[in-house]
Amino acid sequence: MEQLDSFFQPVADVIALPVDQTKFLVCTFLSYFLSLYFRTLSDVKQRYIVGLVFGVIFGLVLFGSGLVHSLISSSIVYVLVKFGKGPQIPKIVFVFSMGYLLLGHLYRQYYDYMGWKLDFTAPQMMIALKTISFAYDVNDAQRVKKAKEDNTTIDQKNLRCIFEFPSPLEYFSYIYFYGGFFVGPLFDFNEYKAFIDRSMFAKNNYIAPFPSIKAVFEKIFLVAICMTCVFLKPLAPFTYILTDDFNEQSFFFRIAYIQVSFLLVRCTYYTSWLLIEISLMLCGFNYTDESGEVKWNRLTNINIIEWELSQNFYSVVSNWNIKVAAWLKRYVYLRVASGTNNRFLAKISTFVVSAVWHGFYPGYYLFFISFVLIGEVEPIFRKTFRTFFLKSDGEPNYPVKYIYDIVSFVVTTLSANYLACSFLFLSFFDSLRVWGSVYFYVHILALAFFVANKFRLLPRKNISPPKKSE
């Protein structure tokens, strides 16, 4: 691995990026040529093999011997799901896959404490979710079959049933496919199979269409902007926030600096997701056809404009790491809500799983605990203030309503970047130090709203529901 790193070091020196990020960029750019070749393959088996082999090759370049963990964990799950019987198998797989990932996180924290180097835990995070969804999807198919035999019905709206158990080649190609193995995006087995056997392209005579020049250049344009911001990160390093000099600056400077610094940090994530998405567009996997309208967003993992202009935290969650958010909703939130009939418990369970999935650093848990508080307060804020910008019949009162929209955007942005401090600094005391440098303003205001609402101290404006047309 050290010899491989030394090979990439000259390139890393030229572009002023760490070696691990340089290798990621090189592998991603090589995947563009691979994707163009991939779409020319006419045989289904060839596509499975090429997707698998090059995923493994890129994985070895990026993670070296650490790649063996992906083989061990995914192989054990395949055997468990194939030969295990009963409704407990998905739960066993859930515990095993998350447990294996957590051991990886612990090992990483031991040898690279507080580090951000790309290592085997990155693909292992994706594999954990893939294997868990795989186990549930196979089990859901068994439940549906059993229900038919018993002449009962099961709501299949949110299910992704796998009725035909895949061969080892199909399964491991799904696990290692080069277009989503590094850092995502996440996709389920049925999506991958439909892409490989071309049933996804039924409306296009089973031929993977080429993305429009407009669609590709839109992504390239966004990548150019985001990469520029990545190279500007040294101008506003987030590490400066922990210095004494930062604390000596004015309160408004500190808030403004956090906004700028965290925007530049986000662009690293934006860049990686967008670069992978271009590869998925070139091979055809990002294709979707909704009601005759061709789009290239099947595996889009970030909606940058929507996230940056969010007016509420629902938009923040919905437009960031989209595929993982969808997984959490389908395999955690909806299943807990359905099994317990308790939506609050389902929400807490979702946050806990998300935190555990990220690792053991206290900052993750501070973030998600705070997020629960914000999730409870935000409807209060909306119910209290939004009504004053509506007409008596509940319709938006423009142009006055624009004031509310702007205020909501500012509040959401300030709050999101504030909360993200703990996600970035990871340490319990560093997180509290950063929040304390701006006087815990989000937590204090959120608690104030929560208490004021409990004691009915907030103003209210009654809105009449719109009259139904005769």
C-alpha positions in Angstrom: 0.0 0.0 0.0 2.9 2.4 0.8 4.5 1.7 -2.6 1.1 2.5 -4.3 0.8 5.7 -2.3 4.3 6.7 -3.3 3.3 6.2 -6.9 0.4 8.7 -6.6 2.4 11.1 -4.4 3.8 13.2 -7.3 0.2 13.7 -8.6 -1.0 14.6 -5.1 1.8 17.2 -4.8 0.8 18.8 -8.1 -2.9 19.1 -7.3 -2.3 19.9 -3.6 -4.5 17.1 -2.3 -3.9 14.2 0.1 -2.9 10.9 -1.5 -6.1 9.2 -0.6 -8.2 11.9 -2.2 -5.9 11.8 -5.2 -6.4 8.1 -5.7 -10.1 8.6 -5.4 -10.1 11.2 -8.2 -7.9 9.1 -10.4 -10.1 6.0 -10.0 -13.2 8.1 -10.6 -11.9 9.6 -13.8 -10.8 6.2 -15.0 -14.4 4.9 -14.3 -15.7 7.4 -16.9 -13.9 5.5 -19.7 -15.0 2.2 -18.1 -18.6 3.4 -18.1 -18.5 4.2 -21.8 -17.1 0.7 -22.4 -19.6 -0.8 -20.0 -22.6 0.3 -22.1 -21.2 -1.5 -25.2 -21.3 -4.9 -23.5 -24.2 -6.9 -25.0 -24.0 -9.9 -22.6 -25.6 -9.8 -19.2 -23.0 -12.1 -17.6 -20.2 -9.9 -19.0 -21.8 -6.8 -17.4 -22.0 -8.6 -14.0 -18.3 -9.6 -14.3 -17.0 -6.2 -15.5 -18.9 -4.4 -12.8 -17.5 -6.8 -10.1 -13.9 -7.0 -11.4 -13.3 -3.3 -11.8 -15.0 -2.5 -8.5 -12.5 -4.9 -6.8 -9.6 -3.4 -8.7 -10.5 0.2 -7.8 -11.1 -1.1 -4.2 -7.6 -2.5 -4.0 -6.1 0.7 -5.2 -8.0 2.8 -2.7 -8.1 0.5 0.3 -5.5 -2.2 -0.2 -5.7 -5.2 2.1 -8.6 -3.5 4.0 -10.8 -4.7 1.1 -10.8 -8.2 2.6 -13.4 -6.9 5.2 -15.9 -6.3 2.5 -15.5 -9.9 1.2 -15.8 -11.4 4.7 -18.9 -9.5 5.8 -20.8 -9.7 2.5 -20.0 -13.5 2.1 -21.3 -14.3 5.6 -24.5 -12.3 4.9 -25.0 -14.2 1.6 -24.7 -17.6 3.4 -27.0 -16.4 6.2 -29.7 -15.2 3.9 -29.5 -18.2 1.5 -29.6 -20.9 4.1 -31.3 -19.2 7.0 -35.0 -19.4 7.5 -37.5 -17.3 9.4 -38.3 -13.7 10.0 -35.4 -13.3 12.4 -32.8 -13.5 9.6 -33.0 -9.8 8.6 -32.6 -8.8 12.2 -29.6 -11.1 12.6 -28.0 -9.6 9.5 -28.8 -6.1 10.7 -26.9 -6.7 14.0 -24.1 -8.5 12.2 -23.5 -6.0 9.5 -23.7 -3.0 11.8 -21.6 -4.8 14.4 -18.9 -5.5 11.8 -19.0 -1.9 10.7 -18.7 -0.7 14.2 -15.6 -2.9 14.9 -14.1 -1.2 11.8 -15.0 2.2 13.2 -13.4 1.3 16.5 -10.2 0.1 14.8 -10.1 3.3 12.8 -10.5 5.5 15.9 -7.6 3.6 17.4 -5.1 3.9 14.6 -6.3 7.2 13.1 -8.1 9.1 15.9 -9.9 12.2 14.7 -8.5 11.5 11.2 -10.3 11.9 7.9 -8.2 9.6 5.7 -10.3 7.5 3.3 -10.0 3.8 4.4 -11.9 0.5 4.2 -14.7 1.8 6.6 -16.0 4.0 3.7 -17.1 1.1 1.5 -18.0 -0.9 4.6 -20.6 1.7 5.4 -22.2 1.2 2.1 -21.9 -2.6 2.3 -23.6 -2.6 5.7 -26.7 -0.9 4.2 -26.6 -3.0 1.1 -26.5 -6.3 3.0 -29.2 -5.3 5.4 -31.6 -4.2 2.6 -30.7 -7.4 0.7 -31.7 -9.5 3.8 -35.0 -7.6 4.3 -35.9 -7.7 0.6 -35.4 -11.5 0.4 -37.5 -11.9 3.6 -40.2 -9.6 2.3 -40.5 -11.7 -0.8 -40.9 -14.8 1.4 -43.6 -13.0 3.4 -45.5 -12.0 0.3 -45.4 -15.6 -1.1 -46.6 -16.9 2.3 -49.4 -14.3 2.3 -50.6 -15.5 -1.1 -50.6 -19.1 0.0 -52.7 -18.1 3.0 -55.0 -15.9 0.9 -54.0 -12.8 2.8 -52.5 -9.5 1.6 -49.4 -7.5 2.5 -49.0 -3.8 1.6 -46.1 -3.9 -0.8 -45.9 -0.1 -1.4 -42.6 0.3 0.4 -41.1 -3.1 -0.3 -38.4 -4.1 -2.7 -39.0 -7.8 -2.8 -36.3 -10.1 -4.2 -38.4 -13.1 -5.4 -35.5 -14.9 -7.2 -32.5 -15.5 -5.1 -29.4 -14.2 -6.9 -26.3 -16.2 -7.9 -23.0 -15.5 -6.2 -21.9 -13.5 -9.3 -25.1 -11.4 -9.3 -24.8 -10.7 -5.6 -21.1 -9.8 -5.4 -21.4 -7.7 -8.5 -24.1 -5.8 -6.7 -21.9 -5.4 -3.7 -18.7 -4.3 -5.6 -20.1 -2.5 -8.6 -17.5 0.2 -9.3 -20.2 3.0 -9.7 -21.2 2.9 -6.1 -18.6 1.0 -4.1 -16.3 3.8 -3.0 -18.6 6.2 -1.2 -22.0 5.4 -2.7 -24.6 6.2 -3.9 -26.7 3.5 -2.4 -29.0 1.4 -4.6 -31.0 -1.8 -3.9 -30.4 -5.2 -5.6 -33.5 -5.0 -7.9 -32.3 -1.6 -9.2 -28.9 -3.1 -10.0 -30.4 -6.2 -11.7 -32.8 -4.0 -13.8 -29.8 -2.0 -14.9 -27.7 -5.0 -15.8 -30.4 -7.0 -17.6 -31.5 -3.7 -19.3 -35.2 -4.1 -18.1 -34.7 -0.6 -16.7 -34.5 0.6 -20.3 -37.7 -1.1 -21.6 -39.1 2.2 -22.9 -36.0 2.7 -24.9 -36.0 -0.7 -26.6 -33.8 -2.2 -23.8 -30.8 0.0 -24.9 -29.1 2.3 -22.4 -29.5 5.8 -23.7 -26.7 8.4 -23.7 -27.3 11.3 -21.3 -27.9 14.6 -23.0 -25.0 17.0 -23.4 -26.9 19.5 -21.3 -27.3 17.0 -18.4 -23.6 16.1 -18.4 -22.4 19.7 -18.6 -24.7 20.7 -15.8 -22.9 18.2 -13.6 -19.5 19.3 -14.9 -20.3 22.9 -14.2 -21.3 22.1 -10.6 -18.1 20.0 -10.2 -16.0 22.9 -11.4 -17.6 25.3 -8.9 -17.4 22.8 -6.0 -13.7 21.9 -6.8 -12.9 25.5 -6.8 -14.4 25.8 -3.4 -12.4 22.8 -2.2 -9.1 24.5 -3.3 -10.3 27.6 -1.4 -10.6 25.7 1.9 -7.2 26.9 3.2 -8.6 30.5 3.1 -11.1 29.6 5.8 -9.9 26.4 7.5 -12.4 25.0 10.0 -9.6 24.2 12.4 -9.3 28.0 13.0 -12.6 27.8 14.9 -10.8 26.0 17.8 -8.2 28.7 18.2 -8.1 31.4 20.9 -7.8 34.0 18.1 -11.2 32.9 16.7 -12.8 33.4 20.2 -11.4 37.0 20.3 -13.3 38.0 17.2 -16.7 39.6 17.3 -19.8 37.4 17.8 -21.1 38.2 14.3 -17.7 37.4 12.7 -17.7 34.0 14.4 -21.1 33.2 13.1 -20.2 34.3 9.6 -16.9 32.4 9.6 -18.7 29.2 10.5 -21.1 29.7 7.6 -18.3 30.2 5.1 -16.0 27.5 6.4 -18.6 24.9 6.5 -19.8 25.8 3.0 -16.3 25.0 1.7 -16.2 21.8 3.7 -19.5 20.7 2.2 -18.1 21.2 -1.3 -15.7 18.2 -0.7 -18.8 16.0 -0.3 -20.5 17.7 -3.2 -17.5 17.1 -5.4 -17.2 13.4 -4.6 -20.9 12.6 -5.1 -21.1 14.6 -8.3 -18.0 13.0 -9.8 -19.5 9.5 -9.1 -22.8 10.6 -10.5 -21.2 11.5 -13.9 -19.8 8.0 -14.1 -23.3 6.6 -13.4 -24.7 8.8 -16.1 -22.2 7.6 -18.7 -22.9 4.0 -18.0 -26.7 4.6 -18.0 -27.4 3.7 -14.4 -28.6 7.2 -13.5 -31.3 7.0 -16.1 -35.0 7.2 -15.1 -38.2 7.6 -17.2 -41.1 9.0 -15.2 -44.3 9.4 -17.2 -42.4 9.6 -20.5 -40.0 12.3 -19.2 -36.4 11.1 -19.3 -34.3 12.3 -16.3 -30.8 11.6 -15.1 -31.3 11.5 -11.3 -32.1 7.9 -10.3 -29.0 7.8 -8.1 -28.6 11.5 -7.4 -27.2 11.7 -3.8 -27.2 15.5 -3.4 -29.4 18.4 -4.6 -27.1 21.2 -4.0 -29.3 24.2 -4.8 -32.2 22.8 -2.9 -30.0 22.0 0.2 -28.3 25.4 0.2 -31.6 27.2 -0.2 -33.5 25.1 2.3 -36.2 26.8 4.4 -36.7 24.0 6.8 -34.9 20.9 8.1 -37.1 18.5 6.2 -35.6 20.0 3.1 -32.1 19.7 4.6 -32.6 16.0 5.3 -34.3 15.2 2.0 -31.6 16.8 -0.1 -28.4 15.5 1.6 -27.1 12.0 1.1 -30.4 11.3 -0.5 -30.1 7.5 -1.0 -29.0 6.8 2.6 -31.9 9.0 3.9 -34.3 6.9 1.7 -32.7 3.7 3.2 -33.2 4.9 6.7 -36.8 5.8 6.0 -37.6 2.4 4.3 -35.7 0.0 6.5 -35.8 1.8 9.9 -38.4 4.5 10.2 -41.3 2.8 8.4 -40.6 -0.6 9.9 -40.4 0.6 13.5 -43.4 2.9 13.0 -45.4 0.0 11.5 -44.3 -2.5 14.2 -44.8 -0.2 17.2 -47.4 2.3 15.9 -45.2 5.0 17.6 -43.8 7.6 15.2 -41.7 9.3 17.8 -40.0 6.0 18.6 -39.5 5.5 14.9 -37.9 8.9 14.6 -35.6 8.3 17.6 -34.6 4.8 16.2 -33.8 6.4 12.8 -31.5 8.9 14.4 -29.8 6.3 16.6 -29.1 4.0 13.6 -27.8 6.9 11.6 -25.5 7.9 14.4 -24.2 4.4 15.0 -23.7 3.9 11.3 -21.3 6.9 11.3 -19.3 5.6 14.2 -18.5 6.2 17.9 -17.3 9.8 18.0 -19.4 11.8 20.5 -19.9 14.6 17.9 -22.2 12.3 15.9 -24.5 11.7 18.9 -24.5 15.4 19.9 -25.6 16.2 16.4 -28.5 13.7 16.3 -29.6 14.5 19.8 -29.7 18.2 18.9 -31.5 17.3 15.7 -34.3 15.7 17.6 -34.7 18.9 19.5 -34.8 20.9 16.3 -37.3 18.5 14.8 -39.6 19.1 17.7 -39.2 22.9 17.6 -39.4 23.6 13.9 -43.1 22.8 13.6 -43.7 25.2 16.5 -41.7 28.0 14.7 -43.7 27.3 11.5 -47.1 27.2 13.2 -46.3 30.4 15.2 -44.9 32.7 12.5 -46.1 31.4 9.1 -49.7 32.1 9.8 -48.9 35.9 10.0 -47.8 35.8 6.4 -51.0 34.0 5.1 -54.3 35.4 4.1 -57.4 34.7 6.2 -58.2 31.7 4.0 -54.8 30.2 4.5 -53.4 31.1 1.1 -49.9 32.7 0.9 -50.0 36.5 1.2 -47.4 37.5 -1.4 -45.3 39.6 -1.6 -45.3 39.7 2.3 -44.8 35.9 2.4 -41.4 36.4 0.9 -40.3 37.9 4.2 -41.1 34.6 5.9 -39.3 32.6 3.2 -36.2 34.7 3.6 -36.2 34.5 7.4 -36.8 30.7 7.3 -33.9 30.3 4.9 -31.6 32.3 7.2 -32.7 30.5 10.3 -32.3 27.1 8.7 -28.8 27.9 7.3 -27.5 29.3 10.6 -28.9 26.3 12.5 -27.7 23.6 10.0 -24.1 25.0 10.0 -24.2 25.4 13.8 -25.2 21.8 14.3 -22.7 20.5 11.8 -19.9 21.7 14.0 -20.2 18.6 16.2 -20.3 16.4 13.1 -17.1 17.8 11.8 -15.1 18.3 15.0 -16.2 14.9 16.4 -14.8 15.4 19.9 -17.3 16.1 22.7 -15.4 18.9 24.2 -14.4 20.5 20.9 -18.0 20.5 19.8 -19.1 22.1 23.0 -16.3 24.6 22.7 -17.4 25.6 19.2 -21.0 25.9 20.2 -20.0 27.8 23.3 -18.0 30.3 21.1 -21.4 31.4 19.7 -23.2 31.1 23.0 -25.1 28.0 22.1 -27.6 30.3 20.3 -29.4 27.5 18.4 -29.9 25.3 21.5 -31.0 28.2 23.6 -33.5 29.6 21.1 -34.8 26.1 20.4 -35.3 25.4 24.1 -36.9 28.8 24.5 -39.4 28.1 21.8 -40.2 24.7 23.2 -40.8 26.0 26.7 -42.8 29.0 25.5 -45.0 26.6 23.4 -45.6 24.4 26.4 -46.8 27.3 28.4 -48.8 28.8 25.5 -46.8 32.0 25.5 -46.4 32.2 21.7 -48.7 34.3 19.6 -51.2 32.6 17.3 -53.2 33.8 14.3 -56.4 31.9 13.5 -56.6 30.8 9.9 -59.9 29.7 8.3 -59.6 26.7 6.1 -60.2 27.4 2.4 -63.8 26.9 1.3 -64.4 23.8 -0.8 -65.7 24.6 -4.3 -69.3 23.6 -4.8 
